[in-house]
Amino acid sequence: MTTSDGHPAEDYLKPKLEALIEGAVSTGFSRDVTVAVLIDLLDDSVALDVETR
């Protein structure tokens, strides 16, 4: 997926996600737990979005 000016969404999101994960790790959460929680949050959001359509 790209923006209207041709930039991939990954270029925008990846640095933000990496910073979020690193912040959680520096707070004491393991990388694996942090990534698992992010995946779970995304899965719930997608399911809720589909249910409301």
Biopython code that builds the backbone (N, CA, C, O; Angstrom):
import numpy as np
from Bio.PDB.StructureBuilder import StructureBuilder

atoms = [
    (1, "MET", "N", (0.852, -1.169, 0.000)),
    (1, "MET", "CA", (0.000, 0.000, 0.000)),
    (1, "MET", "C", (0.900, 1.234, 0.000)),
    (1, "MET", "O", (1.902, 1.288, 0.712)),
    (2, "THR", "N", (0.530, 2.208, -0.798)),
    (2, "THR", "CA", (1.328, 3.430, -0.878)),
    (2, "THR", "C", (0.440, 4.648, -0.663)),
    (2, "THR", "O", (-0.782, 4.594, -0.799)),
    (3, "THR", "N", (1.101, 5.744, -0.325)),
    (3, "THR", "CA", (0.377, 7.007, -0.171)),
    (3, "THR", "C", (0.153, 7.614, -1.546)),
    (3, "THR", "O", (0.633, 7.092, -2.552)),
    (4, "SER", "N", (-0.573, 8.708, -1.580)),
    (4, "SER", "CA", (-0.852, 9.352, -2.862)),
    (4, "SER", "C", (0.412, 9.853, -3.550)),
    (4, "SER", "O", (0.433, 10.037, -4.767)),
    (5, "ASP", "N", (1.476, 10.075, -2.759)),
    (5, "ASP", "CA", (2.721, 10.531, -3.381)),
    (5, "ASP", "C", (3.698, 9.381, -3.644)),
    (5, "ASP", "O", (4.870, 9.615, -3.938)),
    (6, "GLY", "N", (3.206, 8.120, -3.537)),
    (6, "GLY", "CA", (4.004, 6.968, -3.932)),
    (6, "GLY", "C", (4.875, 6.353, -2.849)),
    (6, "GLY", "O", (5.654, 5.447, -3.143)),
    (7, "HIS", "N", (4.772, 6.811, -1.613)),
    (7, "HIS", "CA", (5.588, 6.242, -0.546)),
    (7, "HIS", "C", (4.870, 5.070, 0.109)),
    (7, "HIS", "O", (3.697, 5.177, 0.464)),
    (8, "PRO", "N", (5.581, 3.939, 0.272)),
    (8, "PRO", "CA", (4.954, 2.783, 0.913)),
    (8, "PRO", "C", (4.599, 3.078, 2.372)),
    (8, "PRO", "O", (5.309, 3.802, 3.070)),
    (9, "ALA", "N", (3.497, 2.503, 2.802)),
    (9, "ALA", "CA", (3.072, 2.658, 4.197)),
    (9, "ALA", "C", (4.144, 2.129, 5.143)),
    (9, "ALA", "O", (4.312, 2.648, 6.247)),
    (10, "GLU", "N", (4.871, 1.097, 4.713)),
    (10, "GLU", "CA", (5.928, 0.527, 5.557)),
    (10, "GLU", "C", (6.983, 1.573, 5.901)),
    (10, "GLU", "O", (7.475, 1.607, 7.029)),
    (11, "ASP", "N", (7.333, 2.423, 4.945)),
    (11, "ASP", "CA", (8.333, 3.463, 5.206)),
    (11, "ASP", "C", (7.880, 4.405, 6.315)),
    (11, "ASP", "O", (8.703, 4.912, 7.077)),
    (12, "TYR", "N", (6.597, 4.634, 6.405)),
    (12, "TYR", "CA", (6.047, 5.520, 7.431)),
    (12, "TYR", "C", (5.894, 4.799, 8.768)),
    (12, "TYR", "O", (6.250, 5.337, 9.816)),
    (13, "LEU", "N", (5.363, 3.580, 8.723)),
    (13, "LEU", "CA", (5.009, 2.877, 9.954)),
    (13, "LEU", "C", (6.172, 2.163, 10.639)),
    (13, "LEU", "O", (6.227, 2.119, 11.868)),
    (14, "LYS", "N", (7.091, 1.612, 9.873)),
    (14, "LYS", "CA", (8.159, 0.798, 10.468)),
    (14, "LYS", "C", (8.969, 1.554, 11.521)),
    (14, "LYS", "O", (9.171, 1.009, 12.606)),
    (15, "PRO", "N", (9.443, 2.771, 11.268)),
    (15, "PRO", "CA", (10.212, 3.471, 12.304)),
    (15, "PRO", "C", (9.388, 3.757, 13.562)),
    (15, "PRO", "O", (9.917, 3.732, 14.673)),
    (16, "LYS", "N", (8.110, 4.023, 13.387)),
    (16, "LYS", "CA", (7.236, 4.296, 14.536)),
    (16, "LYS", "C", (7.023, 3.037, 15.366)),
    (16, "LYS", "O", (7.054, 3.084, 16.595)),
    (17, "LEU", "N", (6.807, 1.910, 14.689)),
    (17, "LEU", "CA", (6.643, 0.648, 15.411)),
    (17, "LEU", "C", (7.934, 0.237, 16.114)),
    (17, "LEU", "O", (7.903, -0.238, 17.250)),
    (18, "GLU", "N", (9.056, 0.420, 15.444)),
    (18, "GLU", "CA", (10.343, 0.090, 16.067)),
    (18, "GLU", "C", (10.566, 0.941, 17.314)),
    (18, "GLU", "O", (11.042, 0.437, 18.331)),
    (19, "ALA", "N", (10.227, 2.219, 17.244)),
    (19, "ALA", "CA", (10.382, 3.096, 18.408)),
    (19, "ALA", "C", (9.445, 2.673, 19.540)),
    (19, "ALA", "O", (9.831, 2.691, 20.709)),
    (20, "LEU", "N", (8.231, 2.298, 19.195)),
    (20, "LEU", "CA", (7.268, 1.834, 20.193)),
    (20, "LEU", "C", (7.766, 0.567, 20.881)),
    (20, "LEU", "O", (7.692, 0.449, 22.104)),
    (21, "ILE", "N", (8.271, -0.374, 20.098)),
    (21, "ILE", "CA", (8.797, -1.623, 20.655)),
    (21, "ILE", "C", (10.008, -1.342, 21.530)),
    (21, "ILE", "O", (10.110, -1.881, 22.632)),
    (22, "GLU", "N", (10.917, -0.516, 21.064)),
    (22, "GLU", "CA", (12.113, -0.199, 21.854)),
    (22, "GLU", "C", (11.739, 0.511, 23.151)),
    (22, "GLU", "O", (12.366, 0.277, 24.185)),
    (23, "GLY", "N", (10.731, 1.370, 23.111)),
    (23, "GLY", "CA", (10.271, 2.034, 24.330)),
    (23, "GLY", "C", (9.727, 1.034, 25.335)),
    (23, "GLY", "O", (9.997, 1.138, 26.532)),
    (24, "ALA", "N", (8.963, 0.068, 24.853)),
    (24, "ALA", "CA", (8.416, -0.964, 25.741)),
    (24, "ALA", "C", (9.533, -1.823, 26.322)),
    (24, "ALA", "O", (9.505, -2.169, 27.503)),
    (25, "VAL", "N", (10.516, -2.167, 25.492)),
    (25, "VAL", "CA", (11.650, -2.974, 25.962)),
    (25, "VAL", "C", (12.444, -2.214, 27.018)),
    (25, "VAL", "O", (12.855, -2.794, 28.024)),
    (26, "SER", "N", (12.662, -0.926, 26.797)),
    (26, "SER", "CA", (13.422, -0.138, 27.772)),
    (26, "SER", "C", (12.660, 0.040, 29.081)),
    (26, "SER", "O", (13.256, 0.336, 30.117)),
    (27, "THR", "N", (11.333, -0.141, 29.033)),
    (27, "THR", "CA", (10.516, -0.059, 30.232)),
    (27, "THR", "C", (10.522, -1.376, 31.000)),
    (27, "THR", "O", (10.156, -1.417, 32.175)),
    (28, "GLY", "N", (10.940, -2.454, 30.334)),
    (28, "GLY", "CA", (11.034, -3.737, 31.021)),
    (28, "GLY", "C", (10.246, -4.867, 30.386)),
    (28, "GLY", "O", (10.340, -6.010, 30.832)),
    (29, "PHE", "N", (9.470, -4.568, 29.352)),
    (29, "PHE", "CA", (8.739, -5.624, 28.668)),
    (29, "PHE", "C", (9.660, -6.327, 27.681)),
    (29, "PHE", "O", (10.533, -5.694, 27.089)),
    (30, "SER", "N", (9.474, -7.625, 27.500)),
    (30, "SER", "CA", (10.293, -8.325, 26.517)),
    (30, "SER", "C", (9.814, -7.976, 25.112)),
    (30, "SER", "O", (8.655, -7.613, 24.911)),
    (31, "ARG", "N", (10.707, -8.088, 24.160)),
    (31, "ARG", "CA", (10.376, -7.796, 22.765)),
    (31, "ARG", "C", (9.254, -8.723, 22.300)),
    (31, "ARG", "O", (8.309, -8.281, 21.646)),
    (32, "ASP", "N", (9.360, -10.016, 22.639)),
    (32, "ASP", "CA", (8.353, -10.987, 22.206)),
    (32, "ASP", "C", (6.966, -10.637, 22.735)),
    (32, "ASP", "O", (5.980, -10.696, 22.001)),
    (33, "VAL", "N", (6.899, -10.273, 24.010)),
    (33, "VAL", "CA", (5.612, -9.914, 24.607)),
    (33, "VAL", "C", (5.057, -8.665, 23.941)),
    (33, "VAL", "O", (3.865, -8.600, 23.641)),
    (34, "THR", "N", (5.894, -7.692, 23.711)),
    (34, "THR", "CA", (5.458, -6.445, 23.088)),
    (34, "THR", "C", (4.889, -6.694, 21.699)),
    (34, "THR", "O", (3.815, -6.193, 21.366)),
    (35, "VAL", "N", (5.596, -7.456, 20.899)),
    (35, "VAL", "CA", (5.130, -7.747, 19.543)),
    (35, "VAL", "C", (3.834, -8.556, 19.593)),
    (35, "VAL", "O", (2.921, -8.313, 18.803)),
    (36, "ALA", "N", (3.749, -9.509, 20.511)),
    (36, "ALA", "CA", (2.527, -10.310, 20.637)),
    (36, "ALA", "C", (1.329, -9.435, 21.003)),
    (36, "ALA", "O", (0.237, -9.621, 20.466)),
    (37, "VAL", "N", (1.528, -8.492, 21.905)),
    (37, "VAL", "CA", (0.434, -7.595, 22.301)),
    (37, "VAL", "C", (0.023, -6.709, 21.119)),
    (37, "VAL", "O", (-1.168, -6.497, 20.892)),
    (38, "LEU", "N", (0.982, -6.200, 20.381)),
    (38, "LEU", "CA", (0.655, -5.375, 19.212)),
    (38, "LEU", "C", (-0.143, -6.175, 18.184)),
    (38, "LEU", "O", (-1.116, -5.671, 17.624)),
    (39, "ILE", "N", (0.260, -7.405, 17.940)),
    (39, "ILE", "CA", (-0.471, -8.252, 17.004)),
    (39, "ILE", "C", (-1.888, -8.491, 17.509)),
    (39, "ILE", "O", (-2.850, -8.417, 16.744)),
    (40, "ASP", "N", (-2.009, -8.777, 18.793)),
    (40, "ASP", "CA", (-3.328, -9.014, 19.381)),
    (40, "ASP", "C", (-4.210, -7.770, 19.254)),
    (40, "ASP", "O", (-5.391, -7.877, 18.922)),
    (41, "LEU", "N", (-3.651, -6.618, 19.511)),
    (41, "LEU", "CA", (-4.418, -5.376, 19.378)),
    (41, "LEU", "C", (-4.889, -5.167, 17.944)),
    (41, "LEU", "O", (-6.029, -4.765, 17.710)),
    (42, "LEU", "N", (-4.018, -5.438, 17.000)),
    (42, "LEU", "CA", (-4.393, -5.284, 15.598)),
    (42, "LEU", "C", (-5.450, -6.292, 15.194)),
    (42, "LEU", "O", (-6.390, -5.949, 14.476)),
    (43, "ASP", "N", (-5.311, -7.525, 15.643)),
    (43, "ASP", "CA", (-6.307, -8.550, 15.327)),
    (43, "ASP", "C", (-7.670, -8.170, 15.878)),
    (43, "ASP", "O", (-8.675, -8.332, 15.186)),
    (44, "ASP", "N", (-7.732, -7.670, 17.104)),
    (44, "ASP", "CA", (-9.008, -7.265, 17.691)),
    (44, "ASP", "C", (-9.611, -6.098, 16.938)),
    (44, "ASP", "O", (-10.820, -6.068, 16.709)),
    (45, "SER", "N", (-8.803, -5.152, 16.555)),
    (45, "SER", "CA", (-9.302, -3.971, 15.842)),
    (45, "SER", "C", (-9.887, -4.363, 14.499)),
    (45, "SER", "O", (-10.937, -3.856, 14.106)),
    (46, "VAL", "N", (-9.223, -5.251, 13.801)),
    (46, "VAL", "CA", (-9.712, -5.682, 12.486)),
    (46, "VAL", "C", (-11.026, -6.421, 12.660)),
    (46, "VAL", "O", (-11.966, -6.189, 11.900)),
    (47, "ALA", "N", (-11.111, -7.303, 13.641)),
    (47, "ALA", "CA", (-12.346, -8.067, 13.869)),
    (47, "ALA", "C", (-13.495, -7.127, 14.227)),
    (47, "ALA", "O", (-14.610, -7.292, 13.732)),
    (48, "LEU", "N", (-13.232, -6.167, 15.064)),
    (48, "LEU", "CA", (-14.281, -5.226, 15.445)),
    (48, "LEU", "C", (-14.723, -4.389, 14.260)),
    (48, "LEU", "O", (-15.911, -4.101, 14.112)),
    (49, "ASP", "N", (-13.779, -3.996, 13.413)),
    (49, "ASP", "CA", (-14.096, -3.198, 12.244)),
    (49, "ASP", "C", (-14.990, -3.985, 11.298)),
    (49, "ASP", "O", (-15.959, -3.441, 10.769)),
    (50, "VAL", "N", (-14.681, -5.242, 11.080)),
    (50, "VAL", "CA", (-15.465, -6.079, 10.174)),
    (50, "VAL", "C", (-16.867, -6.300, 10.733)),
    (50, "VAL", "O", (-17.841, -6.304, 9.981)),
    (51, "GLU", "N", (-16.972, -6.482, 12.037)),
    (51, "GLU", "CA", (-18.265, -6.726, 12.660)),
    (51, "GLU", "C", (-19.198, -5.527, 12.551)),
    (51, "GLU", "O", (-20.417, -5.696, 12.539)),
    (52, "THR", "N", (-18.651, -4.329, 12.473)),
    (52, "THR", "CA", (-19.494, -3.133, 12.433)),
    (52, "THR", "C", (-19.982, -2.799, 11.029)),
    (52, "THR", "O", (-20.834, -1.926, 10.866)),
    (53, "ARG", "N", (-19.465, -3.471, 10.024)),
    (53, "ARG", "CA", (-19.872, -3.185, 8.627)),
    (53, "ARG", "C", (-21.160, -3.854, 8.277)),
    (53, "ARG", "O", (-21.640, -3.718, 7.152)),
]
sb = StructureBuilder()
sb.init_structure("model")
sb.init_model(0)
sb.init_chain("A")
sb.init_seg("    ")
for serial, (resi, resn, name, xyz) in enumerate(atoms, 1):
    if name == "N":
        sb.init_residue(resn, " ", resi, " ")
    sb.init_atom(name, np.array(xyz, "f"), 0.0, 1.0, " ", f" {name:<3s}", serial, name[0])
structure = sb.get_structure()
